[in-house]
Structures are given as C-alpha cells and as structure tokens.
Amino acid sequence: MTSTGERYWRRTLHEFGTLPGLRGKYGNEGDPDEPARFTAWRGLPRFPLPTPASRLTDGLSELLHYTYGVSRLELGPLAMWPYHRLVPSARCFFPTELYCWLPETGRLPAGLYAYDAAHHALVLVRAGVAVDALGAAVGADLAGADCVLVFASVFWRTAFRYGDYAYRLCAQEVGMTVGNALLVAGSQGRHGHVHHQFVDADLQRLLGLDWPAESAMSVVALYPGPRPMLAAPARPPVIEPAATGFLDPRTCGPLIEIDAASRRTDLAIRSTLDSPAVEAEPLTVPNLADVLRARRSGGPAFNPVRRPITLHTVEEIVAPALSPHVSDAVAPGACPPVACYVWAITPSDGEPGIYRLQDGRLTPVRRRGTLAGRLRSSNVNYRTANFVAFLVADQEQAQRRLGDRSFRVLNQEAGIVAQRICVLAATRSLAGRVHNGYPAAEISAELGLPTAWQPLFQIVVGTAGPSARYQMPIPFVGGAR
Ligand SMILES: Cc1cc2nc3c(=O)[nH]c(=O)nc-3n(C[C@H](O)[C@H](O)[C@H](O)COP(=O)(O)O)c2cc1C
C-alpha cells in the first residue's frame, strides 16, 4: 500500500504531464473568477512601514521588503504577468503569504502581523501573542528571537489554474521565499532557524488561517548576532486537528489530502535527514539589495543570448548555494539535504557535459553527456543557455523518516538552495529560470541517480535578451539611507 505522500510524489513528478491542471483544463489568467494576487486585509489595525532604503540596512521595513516585497511592474504587449516580487513565482501567482511575530517595538504592539506587500504595511492579525506561544507550536525555545517569520500558502491562488499540482509549486515557492529571508536576514547581521516541524493546528489558530484553503508551511525564527545552535525541543502541546475548511475539492482533492496527511498533532518524534556537515561561513551576498532587484527569471519565453562563462563561474554560482543553514530537517552544521547536478551546455573553458557538485567542486559524471534530446520546452531555449542545475534528493529516506510531511520539507529545503542559485546567478548578470517541465525519470537515468533519489528542481541559467516588456522597477521614494 502506498501512502498519500508517496502517491503525491509519483503523481507530481512522474505523471504530471497527464494532470488536468497542466493540460490547461482549469482556470486561466483573465477569467472573471481568477483569484487576486494579494490578500485584501480589511478591518484590522494597519501600520504602514517606512519606505525601504535602497540598501539593506537592518530595519524591519528592509527585512520584509527585500524578503518578499513587490519589485517591479511589467507593461507592454508581451507582458503576461504585471506584478513581480523579489522571489520568483510560477506565473507570478504568489501563493506564499508572509506573517511575522514581533515583540513590542516603538509604535508596534507585540503580536502577529501579516505583511501586506502591495501597500508595504503590517496588518495586526493577533495582538498580545508572546513568543512562547510560537515556541510551543514549533516545540522549541524561541527566547531571544527578535522576529519570527511564518510562511503560509494560499493554495487557490495557484490551484485555480493548476488544480492539485499546485501543492508542489506552493511548497517550492515557500522554500524559495524562506531562502530569500535567510539571505536578507544574513545581510542584516541576523541569523535564522528554519522550523519545518510544528503543530499545524496551533499555528493555524494563532494566525487565524482558514485551513485547508490556507496552510502554515514553514517558520523561521530570526536572532540578532552570530549563528547559534538549534534550540533544544521543549514539551509540545497535543492538539486535535482542526475541521476541514473550503478549497474546491473537484480540482484539489489530492492537494487537500497531501496537506492533511502532512499535518502534525505532536512533536514527540523528531527525525532528521542525512546530509554532510561542513565548516562554512553563513552565505552572504555583497550588495544584496541591488542583486535582488536585478534578479530575473528570463521572461515568459526565455531565449538566452549567447554569453559563454567558465566552468569555474558555474561552480562559484552553485557551490555556495549548498552551504549549511540552521534547519530542523538536518543535524546542526549539516548542509541542506539535497545534491546538485549541472548540465554545462556551453562552458568557455571546459567540456560540455554532466557534472556533480561534490565537496564544492564540479566533478564530471558524463563527459560530453547531453540532455539536449531529453529536455524540450516551448518557452525555454536550452541551446543558448549556459547551464542547467538539477537539485535532487533522497525521497525514500525522507518518506521513511518524515512520513508524508517529507514532500513539503524536501521541496522547501530544495527551494532554499534554488533561490540561492537564482540570486548568485544574478550577481553575474545571469537569469535563473526555475522550470518544472522536465521528464523526471529520464533525468534521473541521465544523471545516474539511485532509484531512491528524485530531481526536485530544474534551474536554467543564461543571459536574458532584450524584450518588448517594459520592466519598471518599483521606485524608492525615500532614496538611499
Ligand atoms: C516553483 C516554480 C516553478 C516554475 N515553473 C515554471 C515552468 O514550469 N515553466 C516556466 O516557463 N516557468 C516556470 N517558472 C518561472 C516563473 O513563471 C517566473 O519565475 C515568473 O514569471 C516570475 O518572473 P521573475 O522571477 O522574473 O519575476 C516557475 C517558477 C517557480 C518559482
């Protein structure tokens, strides 16, 4: 008997070509009932945030803006999706919702807030919450955190088009947003702890989430100062699962099933995934604010301009992306539980072929190996791209140790790495295009993966060409501070 999680893994990785949502059977952009990209927070106290500085100073306004703010508006006949944020999102649907817990600071009362990115404001969803309430939900002592970020998914925003496949996209995007938060917080001199394990109903109740339409997916506690070790687990409360809310079951049955199967009612058993530990400084990216503004996915049709780069440059982009962050998915000091393979298409100094990142170096797996015949896409030109990164993980081990929650945990951990690759590519003026249209079984065979491993992310990296889309940055009225 296969579990809900195993069925969902198979369905969304190996059978996704047959899913109705991917065959355009559901809603489309422009339909009258297309969901809004942004939550309209009405009737709750709101606190406008100061204009974020154009550099990454240590303020809350900068933390929230650079983590998940609106960054540009695209106009013109070829602009399919007008709103862009500092993290990519499939078709710019932005299902991730960012909340934060704050202690009492100046004019802000202590409590839980939603980040209203469209207005760059905080909306108080629950006043007077102490950090201990969040600590009880994640089963950890969060004393000392000066901000706790909670990432949730509003599934229908993506599911209206993709149906139950949306859960995969939502988990990947939460991971990328978490990855971005860690980068931004790191540039501010803070350090984050990622918590994948928590009592879902506790967070749901605290934030007033309408589950299963919206589900809490990840928690990142931010601490001032150098990277501390993971806090020891405290005794968690045991809470009954909440009653089911509404999400169109005709198109989202398996989505509701996998999210329900992922939920934890207690944290008595805590398992981690195997991953090597390395001595490494936390990843920091110089001039991160500028780099994040410049980050691009390459437009609806990504037809890169040829601009050869060396294999060493490829290495400089992918290797730091796997450096450790503090996460309850792995032992302290361990790297994210994913491995990276690279198809180097047009290196200027070495052989094209398939490489594996091992101990920070690209090691050939298959010289002259090529995926050209296997990867076909109507909207990405692989021939002029520089390289494709594949993030792969041991799905069977994750399923054994973390049960059905493994789907979101692995996709979120891989998402952290994916966002780092996109950002590090941007430091070299390269666009990084996350693209899920790859034949997972064929890719696994070509990379020589053991059967337990699965490719979770494909990122195509190349130089974006000129475009008829007017890409207008959201201006900074406040200027440099
Ligand atoms: C999880 C995820 C999956 C994606 N899948 C695809 C895909 O299958 N095909 C595609 O062309 N683009 C895909 N994209 C790219 C997005 O459409 C793109 O990031 C979005 O248009 C935002 O562009 P920007 O990053 O330049 O703002 C994906 C992005 C994400 C985050």
The ligand as an SDF file (V2000), in Angstrom:
LIG
                    3D

 31 33  0  0  0  0  0  0  0  0999 V2000
    8.3190   26.8500   -8.3880 C   0  0  0  0  0  0  0  0  0  0  0  0
    8.3600   27.4830   -9.7490 C   0  0  0  0  0  0  0  0  0  0  0  0
    8.0310   26.7360  -10.8660 C   0  0  0  0  0  0  0  0  0  0  0  0
    8.1080   27.3170  -12.1280 C   0  0  0  0  0  0  0  0  0  0  0  0
    7.7960   26.5510  -13.2220 N   0  0  0  0  0  0  0  0  0  0  0  0
    7.9050   27.0840  -14.4500 C   0  0  0  0  0  0  0  0  0  0  0  0
    7.6470   26.2820  -15.6080 C   0  0  0  0  0  0  0  0  0  0  0  0
    7.3490   25.0890  -15.4960 O   0  0  0  0  0  0  0  0  0  0  0  0
    7.7640   26.8710  -16.8310 N   0  0  0  0  0  0  0  0  0  0  0  0
    8.1360   28.1730  -16.9800 C   0  0  0  0  0  0  0  0  0  0  0  0
    8.2430   28.6550  -18.0960 O   0  0  0  0  0  0  0  0  0  0  0  0
    8.3950   28.9510  -15.8930 N   0  0  0  0  0  0  0  0  0  0  0  0
    8.2840   28.4450  -14.6580 C   0  0  0  0  0  0  0  0  0  0  0  0
    8.5570   29.2260  -13.5550 N   0  0  0  0  0  0  0  0  0  0  0  0
    9.0440   30.6170  -13.7540 C   0  0  0  0  0  0  0  0  0  0  0  0
    8.0440   31.7110  -13.3790 C   0  0  0  0  0  0  0  0  0  0  0  0
    6.9670   31.8100  -14.2630 O   0  0  0  0  0  0  0  0  0  0  0  0
    8.7780   33.0370  -13.2420 C   0  0  0  0  0  0  0  0  0  0  0  0
    9.6310   32.9170  -12.1500 O   0  0  0  0  0  0  0  0  0  0  0  0
    7.8490   34.1980  -13.0200 C   0  0  0  0  0  0  0  0  0  0  0  0
    7.3600   34.6270  -14.2390 O   0  0  0  0  0  0  0  0  0  0  0  0
    8.4840   35.3610  -12.2710 C   0  0  0  0  0  0  0  0  0  0  0  0
    9.4450   36.0240  -13.0310 O   0  0  0  0  0  0  0  0  0  0  0  0
   10.5810   36.9020  -12.3250 P   0  0  0  0  0  0  0  0  0  0  0  0
   11.3080   35.9660  -11.4340 O   0  0  0  0  0  0  0  0  0  0  0  0
   11.4200   37.4270  -13.4810 O   0  0  0  0  0  0  0  0  0  0  0  0
    9.9110   37.9920  -11.5790 O   0  0  0  0  0  0  0  0  0  0  0  0
    8.4930   28.6760  -12.2730 C   0  0  0  0  0  0  0  0  0  0  0  0
    8.8150   29.4200  -11.1260 C   0  0  0  0  0  0  0  0  0  0  0  0
    8.7400   28.8330   -9.8860 C   0  0  0  0  0  0  0  0  0  0  0  0
    9.1060   29.6440   -8.6800 C   0  0  0  0  0  0  0  0  0  0  0  0
  1  2  1  0
  2  3  1  0
  2 30  2  0
  3  4  2  0
  4  5  1  0
  4 28  1  0
  5  6  2  0
  6  7  1  0
  6 13  1  0
  7  8  2  0
  7  9  1  0
  9 10  1  0
 10 11  2  0
 10 12  1  0
 12 13  2  0
 13 14  1  0
 14 15  1  0
 14 28  1  0
 15 16  1  0
 16 17  1  0
 16 18  1  0
 18 19  1  0
 18 20  1  0
 20 21  1  0
 20 22  1  0
 22 23  1  0
 23 24  1  0
 24 25  2  0
 24 26  1  0
 24 27  1  0
 28 29  2  0
 29 30  1  0
 30 31  1  0
M  END
$$$$
